[in-house]
Amino acid sequence: MSIFTPTNQIRLTNVAVVRMKKGGKRFEIACYKNKVMSWRSGAEKDLDEVLQTSSVFNNVSKGQVAKKDDLSKAFGTDDLTEICKESRHFPYFNIGKET
């Protein structure tokens, strides 16, 4: 008898979820909670130090990645860097443990 263990599952720890509503859709980005405030204030310049993954999600806790069509319609691009730069101006973020 074998036990199924998912090997491609990534556990996110120390998470701050930045939530954005745009174009009638909700998007989330998983960030390191100790870096979010310094990035928003401009002290942290390297976006790779802030982001936990290089994906935009519909729901971080369920691992539902946002579709490129939805990103293009809402933000005018599907480039993660541009979307994250725009997310700096959204005030909603939740510091908590997401799994």
N, C-alpha and C positions, 0 to 999 in steps of 0.2 A: 504494500500500500504506500503510495507516494503522497506527499503533501504539496499542494500547489502554493508556491511563493512567488508573487510578482517581483520580477527582477528589474523592471523598468520604472518602478514607482519611485519618485523622488520625494522625500520628506522635507518639508519646509519648516525651518525653525527660526525663531527670532524675527517674526514676520510683522511688517506693517503693510496693510492692504490699502492702496490708494484707489478710491472709487471715483469714477467719472461718469457723468450722464451727458450724452451728446447725441443728437440726432434721434432721440427717442429710445436709445439703447443704453444699457449700463455696462461699463467696462471696468476691469480691475487689473492692477499691476501689483505684483508681489515684490516688496522692497525690504531691505534690512531696516528695522525700526530705529536703530541708533544712527542711521545715516540720512533718514528722510528729512528731518528738520534742518540739518546742515546743508543738504542739497537745495532745499527750498529757499533758504536764506542766501544761497550763493557761495557758501564756504566750501562745499564739496563740488568739484567741477567734473569729476570722472563718473559718468553715468553707470559704468560697469561696477563700480564700488557700491552703488546704491541698489541696483536691481538684483534680485535673487535668481530670476530666470529671464531669458530674452524672449518672453511671450507676453501678449496682452490676453487677458482672460475675460470670459463672461462671468465665471465663478471660480475664484482661486481655490476654495476649499474642496470643490468637486473636480477640479482639474479641467474644466471646460474652457478650451482655448477659443478665443473670438475668431470668427470667420474673416478672411481677408476682404470679402465683399462688404461686410458690416463696417470694418475699419475704414475702408476707402470711402464709403458713403458718409460716415460720421466725421472723419477727420480730413478727408481729401487725399489721404495717403495711407499706405499700409506699412510705412517705415517706422519701426519701433522707436528709433531715436527721436524722430519728430513728434510722435505721439507722447512720449515721455516728457519732452520739453514743454509741450502744451499742458500736460497734467500737473506741472509745477504750480499752475494758477488755480487748480481745483482745490478747495479747502477741505475736502472730505477724505480723511484717512483714519483707519482703525488700527490701533496698535493692540495686537492680541495674538494668540496662538492659533494658527490655521494648520489643518492637516489634510 
